[in-house]
Amino acid sequence: MKIKIIFPVIAMLAVLTACQDVIELEVPDGDTLLVVDGWLTDQPGEKSVRLTSTANYFNNTATPPVQGALVLLYADDELADTLTEKTSGVYTTMAIGEVGVSYSLYIRTADGNEYVSLSELLRPVPEISQIYTEYKEESALFEEGYYVKIDTQEPEGKGDHYRWKQFLNDEYLNTPFDLLYASDELVDGNPILGLEVNVDPLAVGDHFRVQQLSISEAAYDFFTNLQDQTAFIGSLFDTPPSALHGNLENLDPAGKPVLGFFGVSAVSEREVTVE
């Protein structure tokens, strides 16, 4: 009986295998677009603007850097610095942002295309008053381990937006789920107590550093779109994928669009070691 059952299956697989054809689909490449990723803060040290170009969807290599561009930083519409291409496609400045000043970028690529970012006002950020850890047992909502919390005071006046950047043992946490940001719509003028700023639990000995950044409403909207397309995926209700247009534009109205974002922030920082 076993032979009679197995034989038809093997025969059928042989027929199906013999009938397979290799179909090669030629997918046309889309337009090659400039992608800008840059941020200026009020902290000392080097800041960078990374220029890359989009690649074919099925290309598994890193996106190509855009070399030989002219990148200018403007403060209140006056030239503040000419960025230096430190490595391929990465342009740096030592400029320190000032609260109350508006900043923008001008970019001219080697092929002569010109782009500008919309002006971004560097807004103040409240201090992180406390940072501490809390141990949690494993549950339906949490993995066992230590979680970092912070306290801060949200100033009066609606329209503030914030982002929190996390560093674990001096390594920047940069997955879509680590992208933490908020508006003051529901907390305007109130203390924010016990805000949890890490996703994965920590262990004893881990060192955790968090930066609280002021961001614009435009940056808040950009991060919302970015997270919708990178973290909240895998269901029938996903946000349809689309190009992430930020706050930059091509000076040629008939030119190709530009992707990405250039933002500015004031920064408050605290750190803690799990004991």
C-alpha positions as CSV (number, residue, x, y, z in Angstrom):
1,M,0.0,0.0,0.0
2,K,2.8,2.4,0.8
3,I,4.2,2.0,-2.7
4,K,0.9,2.7,-4.3
5,I,0.4,5.9,-2.3
6,I,3.9,7.3,-2.8
7,F,4.2,6.5,-6.5
8,P,1.5,8.9,-7.8
9,V,2.9,11.7,-5.7
10,I,6.4,11.2,-7.0
11,A,5.1,10.9,-10.6
12,M,3.0,14.1,-10.2
13,L,6.0,16.0,-8.8
14,A,8.1,14.9,-11.8
15,V,5.5,16.1,-14.2
16,L,5.2,19.4,-12.4
17,T,8.9,19.9,-12.3
18,A,9.3,19.0,-16.0
19,C,6.6,21.6,-16.9
20,Q,8.3,24.5,-15.1
21,D,9.3,27.5,-17.2
22,V,11.7,30.2,-16.0
23,I,10.0,33.6,-16.5
24,E,12.2,36.6,-16.3
25,L,10.4,39.9,-15.6
26,E,12.0,43.1,-16.7
27,V,11.1,45.7,-14.2
28,P,11.8,49.2,-15.4
29,D,14.0,51.4,-13.2
30,G,12.3,54.5,-11.7
31,D,13.7,57.9,-11.7
32,T,17.0,58.4,-9.8
33,L,16.2,60.9,-7.1
34,L,18.4,62.8,-4.6
35,V,17.9,61.8,-0.9
36,V,19.0,64.2,1.9
37,D,19.5,63.2,5.5
38,G,20.8,66.0,7.7
39,W,20.4,67.5,11.2
40,L,21.8,70.6,13.0
41,T,21.7,70.9,16.8
42,D,22.8,73.4,19.4
43,Q,25.4,71.0,20.7
44,P,29.2,71.3,19.9
45,G,30.8,68.8,17.6
46,E,30.5,67.7,14.0
47,K,27.2,67.5,12.2
48,S,26.6,65.9,8.9
49,V,24.4,66.0,5.8
50,R,24.3,62.7,3.9
51,L,23.5,62.8,0.2
52,T,22.5,59.6,-1.6
53,S,20.5,58.7,-4.7
54,T,17.7,56.2,-4.9
55,A,18.3,52.8,-6.3
56,N,16.3,50.1,-8.0
57,Y,13.9,48.3,-5.7
58,F,15.6,44.9,-6.3
59,N,19.1,46.3,-5.8
60,N,20.5,44.8,-2.5
61,T,23.5,47.1,-2.4
62,A,23.8,50.3,-0.4
63,T,22.3,53.4,-2.0
64,P,24.9,55.3,-4.1
65,P,26.5,58.4,-2.4
66,V,26.2,61.7,-4.2
67,Q,29.7,63.1,-4.5
68,G,31.1,66.5,-5.5
69,A,28.1,68.5,-4.4
70,L,28.1,72.1,-3.1
71,V,26.3,72.2,0.3
72,L,25.7,75.5,1.9
73,L,24.1,76.2,5.4
74,Y,22.1,79.4,5.8
75,A,21.1,81.0,9.1
76,D,18.3,83.6,8.9
77,D,18.9,83.7,5.1
78,E,22.6,84.5,5.5
79,L,25.4,82.1,4.6
80,A,26.7,80.5,7.7
81,D,29.0,77.7,6.4
82,T,30.1,75.8,3.4
83,L,30.1,72.1,4.3
84,T,33.1,69.9,3.6
85,E,32.7,66.4,1.9
86,K,34.5,64.4,4.6
87,T,33.7,61.0,3.1
88,S,31.9,59.9,0.0
89,G,28.5,61.7,0.0
90,V,28.8,62.9,3.6
91,Y,29.2,66.6,4.1
92,T,30.1,68.0,7.5
93,T,30.0,71.3,9.5
94,M,31.1,72.3,13.0
95,A,28.4,75.0,13.1
96,I,26.4,75.2,16.4
97,G,22.7,76.0,16.0
98,E,21.2,78.8,18.1
99,V,17.7,78.8,19.5
100,G,15.5,81.3,17.7
101,V,17.4,81.2,14.5
102,S,16.0,79.6,11.3
103,Y,18.2,77.4,9.2
104,S,18.1,76.0,5.6
105,L,20.3,74.2,3.1
106,Y,21.2,74.9,-0.5
107,I,22.5,72.0,-2.5
108,R,24.0,72.0,-6.0
109,T,24.9,68.6,-7.3
110,A,27.8,67.9,-9.7
111,D,25.3,67.7,-12.6
112,G,24.1,71.2,-11.9
113,N,20.7,70.4,-10.2
114,E,19.8,72.8,-7.4
115,Y,17.8,72.1,-4.3
116,V,16.8,74.0,-1.1
117,S,15.3,73.1,2.2
118,L,12.4,75.0,3.7
119,S,13.5,77.1,6.6
120,E,13.5,75.3,10.0
121,L,13.3,77.4,13.3
122,L,15.4,76.0,16.1
123,R,13.1,75.9,19.0
124,P,14.0,75.5,22.7
125,V,13.7,72.2,24.5
126,P,12.9,71.6,28.2
127,E,15.5,69.9,30.3
128,I,15.2,66.3,31.3
129,S,14.9,66.7,35.1
130,Q,15.3,63.0,36.0
131,I,16.3,59.7,34.5
132,Y,15.8,56.4,36.3
133,T,15.2,52.7,35.7
134,E,12.3,50.4,36.6
135,Y,12.5,46.6,36.7
136,K,9.5,44.8,35.3
137,E,8.6,41.1,35.5
138,E,7.7,39.3,32.3
139,S,4.0,39.8,31.3
140,A,1.8,39.9,28.2
141,L,3.0,43.5,27.6
142,F,6.6,43.5,28.7
143,E,9.7,41.3,28.5
144,E,11.5,40.9,31.8
145,G,14.2,43.5,32.5
146,Y,14.9,47.1,33.2
147,Y,13.2,50.0,31.5
148,V,14.4,53.6,31.4
149,K,12.1,56.5,32.3
150,I,12.5,60.2,32.3
151,D,10.7,63.2,33.8
152,T,10.4,66.6,32.1
153,Q,8.2,69.7,32.1
154,E,6.3,70.6,28.9
155,P,6.2,74.4,28.6
156,E,2.9,76.3,28.1
157,G,1.9,77.1,24.6
158,K,0.7,74.5,22.1
159,G,2.7,73.6,19.0
160,D,5.8,72.0,20.5
161,H,7.1,68.7,19.1
162,Y,9.8,66.4,20.4
163,R,11.9,63.4,19.6
164,W,13.9,61.1,21.8
165,K,17.1,59.5,20.6
166,Q,18.5,56.5,22.5
167,F,22.0,55.1,22.9
168,L,22.7,51.7,24.5
169,N,26.3,51.2,25.6
170,D,27.2,54.1,23.3
171,E,25.5,52.5,20.3
172,Y,22.8,54.5,18.6
173,L,19.4,52.6,18.5
174,N,18.1,53.3,15.1
175,T,15.4,50.7,14.2
176,P,12.0,51.9,13.1
177,F,10.6,50.8,16.5
178,D,13.2,53.0,18.3
179,L,11.8,56.1,16.6
180,L,10.1,57.9,19.5
181,Y,8.5,61.3,19.0
182,A,5.4,63.2,20.2
183,S,3.5,66.5,20.1
184,D,2.3,68.5,23.1
185,E,-1.3,68.3,22.0
186,L,-2.5,66.4,25.1
187,V,0.2,67.5,27.6
188,D,0.6,71.2,26.9
189,G,2.0,73.0,29.9
190,N,2.1,69.9,32.1
191,P,4.8,67.8,33.7
192,I,5.6,64.6,31.8
193,L,6.5,61.9,34.4
194,G,7.7,58.4,33.8
195,L,8.0,58.6,30.1
196,E,9.5,55.2,29.0
197,V,12.2,55.7,26.4
198,N,13.4,52.2,25.5
199,V,11.7,49.3,23.7
200,D,13.8,46.3,24.6
201,P,14.7,45.7,28.2
202,L,18.1,46.4,29.7
203,A,20.3,44.3,32.0
204,V,22.4,45.1,35.0
205,G,25.5,47.0,33.8
206,D,24.0,48.5,30.7
207,H,24.6,52.1,30.1
208,F,21.8,54.1,28.6
209,R,21.8,57.7,27.2
210,V,18.8,59.6,26.0
211,Q,18.6,62.9,24.1
212,Q,15.4,65.0,24.1
213,L,15.2,67.1,21.0
214,S,12.9,69.9,19.9
215,I,11.6,69.3,16.4
216,S,9.3,71.1,14.0
217,E,5.8,70.1,13.0
218,A,7.1,69.3,9.6
219,A,9.7,66.9,11.1
220,Y,7.0,65.3,13.3
221,D,4.9,64.6,10.2
222,F,8.0,63.2,8.3
223,F,8.7,60.8,11.2
224,T,5.1,59.7,11.3
225,N,5.2,58.8,7.6
226,L,8.6,57.2,8.0
227,Q,7.4,55.0,10.9
228,D,4.2,54.1,9.1
229,Q,6.1,52.7,6.2
230,T,8.9,50.9,8.1
231,A,7.6,49.7,11.5
232,F,3.8,49.3,11.1
233,I,3.8,46.9,8.2
234,G,2.6,43.3,7.6
235,S,-1.2,43.7,7.7
236,L,-4.0,44.4,5.3
237,F,-4.3,47.9,6.8
238,D,-0.7,49.0,6.1
239,T,-0.1,52.5,4.8
240,P,0.5,52.3,1.1
241,P,4.2,52.7,0.4
242,S,5.2,56.0,-1.2
243,A,8.3,58.2,-1.6
244,L,9.1,60.1,1.6
245,H,9.0,63.7,0.6
246,G,10.2,66.0,3.4
247,N,11.0,69.7,3.5
248,L,13.2,70.0,0.4
249,E,12.4,71.0,-3.1
250,N,14.0,71.3,-6.5
251,L,14.6,74.9,-7.7
252,D,13.6,73.8,-11.2
253,P,9.8,73.5,-11.1
254,A,10.0,70.9,-13.9
255,G,12.9,69.0,-12.2
256,K,12.7,65.7,-10.3
257,P,11.6,65.8,-6.7
258,V,14.0,65.4,-3.8
259,L,13.5,63.1,-0.8
260,G,14.5,63.2,2.8
261,F,14.6,65.9,5.5
262,F,16.9,68.6,6.9
263,G,16.0,69.5,10.5
264,V,17.3,71.4,13.5
265,S,17.0,70.8,17.2
266,A,17.9,72.0,20.7
267,V,19.1,69.0,22.8
268,S,18.8,68.0,26.5
269,E,20.6,64.9,27.5
270,R,20.8,62.5,30.5
271,E,22.3,59.1,31.1
272,V,22.0,56.2,33.5
273,T,23.7,52.9,34.3
274,V,21.5,50.0,35.4
275,E,22.6,48.8,38.8
